[in-house]
Amino acid sequence: MREMILKAVANPPKILWGPFLPVLLNLGLQFPLMFMAIGVGNINPILFLLSILIVHIIIVGLGAKEPHLSNMLQAFGQNYKPTKNLYKVKGMKFAP
């Protein structure tokens, strides 16, 4: 195999040392909330910057433990379908 393919599989993309998708979700959710809180409630943005930093450190830690976290989240979103039970029973049954 070529080295480029192995490197792409072994090293998934990262932003600021964290997995790509969770970091983008963190920034994409917290920045708009920060600007809305500043505009509506005149809240100090340092609180939001601290929360962004703390959550980012947690994401970097999770990314170090499982480097393919972005791919796992994408696969879960594409494959998650709730099952429909044919008969009324307690719990999830894999019946079409």
Buried (B, 14 or more C-beta within 10 A) or exposed (E): EEEEEEEEEEEBEBBEEBBBBBBEBBBEEBEEEBEEBEEEEEEEEEEBEEBBEEBBEEBBEBBEEEBBBBBEBEEEEEEEEEEEEEEEEEEEEEEE
